[in-house]
Amino acid sequence: MKRLLLDILCCIKCSDNLFFSENILATDKDEIDSGALECKGCGKQYPIINGIPVFQADALDQNVTAKAFSEQWNAHKKGLFEKKDVFGFTENDYISHFCYAFDIKNHHSLKEVIIEAGIGSGCLAYTLAKESSNATIVGIDISDSVFSLSSTARELPNLHLIQCDLVNPPIKKGTADKVYSSGVLHHTENPSIGLSRLWSLVNKKGELYFWVYPSYVHCAYDWLRKFLGHPYKWTSKVRYSLSWLLAPIMWTYFFSTKRYSYKQSQETIETIAFRIFDNISPEFQHRISKNEVAAWCNHAGIKSFKIINDLGVHCSNGS
């Protein structure tokens, strides 16, 4: 981790400032490879592993969702599903959607603190840091995917990674100019609480965008998950085999009905298999109505929010 990241971190127990313990190992003057962070207030310590600060390590080891997504992104990295794209999207697709979410005309000129909550493959966080060199990009994720990106983060001075639960982020309130979280909140036990925690990270002039699964849009993957019962309880090998077994059937369904579940065009069998694995692996997967989104935003104290797609929501403090 870069020493600069310390300026925005705080203890998840008491919210006090953190400092580096005496046993840190630095690869150079700016990068800390291992050691621990310690709270000035309560004394709680958090390990730094392979350059990544880890919060609630014991809880993450027991977290079903963390384990599921660690398995998923590890499989994707090995090329067991798609070889290059992520859910059928390219790097440019992810950047385009980010710019669309915040109505950004030129992301290369950004000079803001941007937090991506739930980085998954890291495609957006990495590309954004690379192409927006004057912005500070902070990527957080509950899964082990952050460790596969640690060497990449070292290459970019403006990219920071943290392993944590977004429901309890170790980031000081009001830190971010923009918080982006796509396809993540619906995998938390209580999405409303998750949104409130993310909103607390946004400064007074900042913005937040989140996207969740809409309950009012047909989704064959969701039907499959319900039909299978509790597939997240099965081993990753069983879920992997089942995903590839069902992918041709799902492809045929989409081809014949034209009722695509996420995109507006036919996807490859590799992408469909990956989407099946993605849908049947997490413990929690909520489908959300517009009324529920409004209730979440009101509960979080968000003054202005606008649904800009199904179900992408742009939030701000208003004009």
URWO-V586663 format. One record per pair of residues at least 6 apart in sequence whose ideal C-beta (glycine too) atoms are under 8 Angstrom apart, sorted by the first residue. I is the first residue (numbers start at 1). J is the second residue. If there is no record, write none. Layout:
I|J ; I|J
This chain:
1|31 ; 1|32 ; 1|48 ; 1|51 ; 1|52 ; 1|53 ; 1|160 ; 1|161 ; 2|30 ; 2|31 ; 2|32 ; 2|157 ; 2|160 ; 3|20 ; 3|29 ; 3|30 ; 3|31 ; 3|32 ; 4|30 ; 4|160 ; 5|53 ; 5|138 ; 5|160 ; 5|162 ; 6|18 ; 6|19 ; 6|20 ; 6|37 ; 8|113 ; 8|138 ; 8|171 ; 8|172 ; 8|175 ; 9|17 ; 9|18 ; 9|37 ; 9|53 ; 9|162 ; 9|170 ; 9|171 ; 9|172 ; 10|16 ; 10|17 ; 10|18 ; 10|170 ; 10|171 ; 10|172 ; 11|17 ; 11|18 ; 11|39 ; 11|41 ; 11|42 ; 11|44 ; 11|170 ; 12|55 ; 12|56 ; 12|164 ; 12|168 ; 12|169 ; 12|170 ; 13|39 ; 13|42 ; 13|44 ; 14|39 ; 14|41 ; 14|42 ; 14|44 ; 15|41 ; 15|172 ; 16|39 ; 16|40 ; 16|41 ; 16|42 ; 17|39 ; 17|40 ; 17|41 ; 18|37 ; 18|38 ; 18|39 ; 18|40 ; 18|46 ; 18|170 ; 19|37 ; 19|38 ; 19|40 ; 20|32 ; 20|35 ; 20|36 ; 20|37 ; 20|38 ; 21|35 ; 21|36 ; 21|37 ; 21|38 ; 21|45 ; 23|35 ; 23|36 ; 24|32 ; 24|34 ; 24|35 ; 24|36 ; 24|48 ; 25|32 ; 25|33 ; 25|34 ; 25|35 ; 26|32 ; 26|33 ; 27|33 ; 27|51 ; 27|154 ; 30|157 ; 31|51 ; 31|154 ; 32|48 ; 32|51 ; 33|48 ; 33|50 ; 33|51 ; 34|47 ; 34|48 ; 34|49 ; 34|50 ; 34|51 ; 35|47 ; 35|48 ; 36|45 ; 36|46 ; 36|47 ; 36|48 ; 37|45 ; 37|46 ; 37|47 ; 37|48 ; 37|53 ; 38|44 ; 38|45 ; 38|46 ; 39|45 ; 46|53 ; 46|54 ; 46|55 ; 46|57 ; 46|170 ; 47|53 ; 47|54 ; 47|57 ; 48|54 ; 49|147 ; 50|147 ; 50|150 ; 51|150 ; 51|153 ; 51|154 ; 51|161 ; 52|146 ; 52|147 ; 52|150 ; 52|161 ; 52|162 ; 52|163 ; 53|162 ; 53|163 ; 53|170 ; 54|60 ; 54|163 ; 54|164 ; 55|162 ; 55|163 ; 55|164 ; 55|165 ; 55|168 ; 55|170 ; 56|164 ; 56|165 ; 56|168 ; 59|165 ; 60|66 ; 60|142 ; 60|163 ; 60|165 ; 63|142 ; 63|165 ; 64|232 ; 64|282 ; 64|283 ; 65|142 ; 65|187 ; 65|188 ; 65|282 ; 65|283 ; 65|284 ; 66|142 ; 66|143 ; 66|144 ; 66|165 ; 68|232 ; 68|236 ; 68|281 ; 68|282 ; 68|283 ; 69|120 ; 69|141 ; 69|142 ; 69|143 ; 69|145 ; 69|187 ; 69|281 ; 69|282 ; 70|143 ; 70|144 ; 70|145 ; 71|236 ; 71|281 ; 72|143 ; 72|277 ; 72|278 ; 72|281 ; 73|120 ; 73|121 ; 73|143 ; 73|144 ; 73|145 ; 73|148 ; 74|144 ; 74|145 ; 74|148 ; 75|81 ; 75|236 ; 75|240 ; 75|277 ; 76|82 ; 76|86 ; 76|121 ; 76|274 ; 77|121 ; 77|145 ; 77|148 ; 80|240 ; 81|243 ; 81|270 ; 81|271 ; 81|273 ; 81|274 ; 81|277 ; 82|88 ; 82|268 ; 82|270 ; 82|271 ; 82|274 ; 83|270 ; 84|90 ; 85|271 ; 86|94 ; 86|120 ; 86|121 ; 86|123 ; 87|262 ; 87|271 ; 87|274 ; 87|275 ; 87|278 ; 88|263 ; 88|267 ; 88|268 ; 88|271 ; 89|97 ; 89|123 ; 91|123 ; 91|127 ; 94|123 ; 94|124 ; 94|127 ; 95|107 ; 95|124 ; 95|127 ; 95|128 ; 95|131 ; 97|182 ; 98|104 ; 98|107 ; 98|124 ; 98|128 ; 98|180 ; 99|105 ; 99|107 ; 100|308 ; 101|180 ; 101|182 ; 101|209 ; 101|211 ; 101|308 ; 101|312 ; 101|314 ; 102|178 ; 102|180 ; 102|207 ; 102|209 ; 102|314 ; 104|110 ; 107|128 ; 107|131 ; 107|132 ; 108|131 ; 108|132 ; 108|133 ; 109|132 ; 109|134 ; 110|132 ; 110|134 ; 110|135 ; 111|134 ; 111|135 ; 112|135 ; 112|136 ; 112|176 ; 112|177 ; 112|178 ; 113|135 ; 113|136 ; 113|138 ; 113|175 ; 113|176 ; 113|177 ; 113|178 ; 114|128 ; 114|132 ; 114|135 ; 114|136 ; 114|137 ; 114|138 ; 114|176 ; 114|177 ; 114|178 ; 114|179 ; 114|180 ; 115|138 ; 115|139 ; 115|140 ; 115|171 ; 115|175 ; 115|176 ; 115|178 ; 115|179 ; 115|180 ; 115|201 ; 116|124 ; 116|125 ; 116|128 ; 116|137 ; 116|138 ; 116|139 ; 116|140 ; 116|179 ; 116|180 ; 116|181 ; 117|140 ; 117|166 ; 117|169 ; 117|179 ; 117|180 ; 117|181 ; 117|184 ; 117|198 ; 118|140 ; 118|141 ; 118|142 ; 118|166 ; 118|181 ; 118|182 ; 118|183 ; 118|184 ; 119|125 ; 119|139 ; 119|140 ; 119|141 ; 119|145 ; 119|146 ; 119|149 ; 119|161 ; 120|141 ; 120|143 ; 120|145 ; 120|183 ; 121|145 ; 122|139 ; 122|145 ; 122|146 ; 122|148 ; 122|149 ; 122|152 ; 122|161 ; 124|180 ; 125|137 ; 125|139 ; 125|149 ; 125|159 ; 125|161 ; 126|149 ; 126|152 ; 126|156 ; 126|159 ; 128|135 ; 128|137 ; 129|135 ; 129|137 ; 129|156 ; 129|158 ; 129|159 ; 130|156 ; 132|158 ; 133|158 ; 134|158 ; 135|158 ; 136|158 ; 136|160 ; 137|156 ; 137|158 ; 137|159 ; 137|160 ; 138|160 ; 138|161 ; 138|162 ; 138|171 ; 138|176 ; 139|146 ; 139|149 ; 139|159 ; 139|160 ; 139|161 ; 139|162 ; 140|146 ; 140|161 ; 140|162 ; 140|163 ; 140|164 ; 140|166 ; 140|169 ; 140|171 ; 141|161 ; 141|162 ; 141|163 ; 141|164 ; 142|163 ; 142|164 ; 142|165 ; 142|166 ; 143|163 ; 144|163 ; 146|161 ; 146|162 ; 146|163 ; 147|163 ; 149|161 ; 150|161 ; 152|159 ; 153|159 ; 153|160 ; 153|161 ; 162|169 ; 162|170 ; 162|171 ; 164|170 ; 166|181 ; 166|184 ; 166|185 ; 166|188 ; 166|194 ; 166|197 ; 166|198 ; 167|188 ; 167|189 ; 167|190 ; 167|193 ; 167|194 ; 167|197 ; 168|197 ; 169|197 ; 169|198 ; 169|201 ; 171|201 ; 173|200 ; 173|201 ; 174|200 ; 174|201 ; 174|202 ; 174|203 ; 174|204 ; 175|201 ; 175|203 ; 176|201 ; 176|202 ; 176|203 ; 176|206 ; 177|202 ; 177|203 ; 177|205 ; 177|206 ; 177|207 ; 178|202 ; 178|206 ; 178|207 ; 178|208 ; 178|209 ; 179|198 ; 179|199 ; 179|201 ; 179|202 ; 179|206 ; 179|207 ; 179|208 ; 179|209 ; 180|208 ; 180|209 ; 180|210 ; 181|198 ; 181|208 ; 181|209 ; 181|210 ; 181|211 ; 182|209 ; 182|210 ; 182|211 ; 182|312 ; 183|211 ; 183|212 ; 183|213 ; 184|194 ; 184|210 ; 185|191 ; 185|194 ; 185|195 ; 185|198 ; 185|210 ; 185|212 ; 186|212 ; 186|213 ; 186|284 ; 186|285 ; 186|286 ; 186|287 ; 186|288 ; 187|282 ; 187|283 ; 187|284 ; 187|285 ; 187|286 ; 188|194 ; 188|284 ; 189|284 ; 191|212 ; 191|286 ; 191|288 ; 191|296 ; 192|295 ; 192|296 ; 192|299 ; 192|300 ; 195|210 ; 195|296 ; 195|297 ; 195|299 ; 195|300 ; 196|296 ; 196|299 ; 196|300 ; 196|301 ; 198|208 ; 198|210 ; 199|208 ; 199|300 ; 199|301 ; 199|302 ; 199|315 ; 202|208 ; 202|315 ; 204|317 ; 205|317 ; 206|316 ; 206|317 ; 207|314 ; 207|315 ; 207|316 ; 208|302 ; 208|314 ; 208|315 ; 208|316 ; 209|312 ; 209|313 ; 209|314 ; 209|315 ; 210|312 ; 210|313 ; 210|315 ; 211|309 ; 211|311 ; 211|312 ; 211|313 ; 212|286 ; 212|288 ; 212|293 ; 212|311 ; 212|313 ; 213|219 ; 213|222 ; 213|285 ; 213|286 ; 213|287 ; 213|288 ; 213|311 ; 214|287 ; 214|288 ; 214|289 ; 214|290 ; 214|310 ; 214|311 ; 215|287 ; 215|288 ; 215|289 ; 215|292 ; 216|289 ; 216|290 ; 216|310 ; 217|310 ; 218|259 ; 218|261 ; 219|261 ; 219|262 ; 219|287 ; 220|250 ; 220|253 ; 220|254 ; 220|259 ; 220|261 ; 221|250 ; 221|261 ; 221|275 ; 221|276 ; 221|278 ; 221|279 ; 222|261 ; 222|279 ; 222|285 ; 222|287 ; 224|246 ; 224|250 ; 224|276 ; 224|279 ; 224|280 ; 225|231 ; 225|279 ; 225|280 ; 225|285 ; 228|280 ; 231|239 ; 231|242 ; 231|280 ; 231|281 ; 232|239 ; 232|280 ; 232|281 ; 232|282 ; 232|283 ; 234|242 ; 236|281 ; 239|277 ; 239|280 ; 239|281 ; 240|277 ; 242|276 ; 242|280 ; 243|273 ; 243|274 ; 243|276 ; 243|277 ; 243|280 ; 244|273 ; 246|273 ; 246|276 ; 247|269 ; 247|270 ; 247|272 ; 247|273 ; 247|276 ; 248|269 ; 250|272 ; 250|276 ; 251|266 ; 251|267 ; 251|269 ; 251|272 ; 253|259 ; 254|260 ; 254|261 ; 254|266 ; 254|267 ; 254|272 ; 255|266 ; 260|266 ; 260|267 ; 261|275 ; 262|275 ; 267|275 ; 279|285 ; 288|311 ; 290|307 ; 290|311 ; 293|305 ; 293|307 ; 293|311 ; 293|313 ; 294|305 ; 297|305 ; 297|313 ; 297|315 ; 302|315 ; 302|316 ; 302|317 ; 303|316 ; 303|317 ; 303|318 ; 304|315 ; 304|316 ; 304|317 ; 304|318 ; 304|319 ; 305|313 ; 305|314 ; 305|315 ; 305|316 ; 306|313 ; 306|314 ; 307|313 ; 308|314
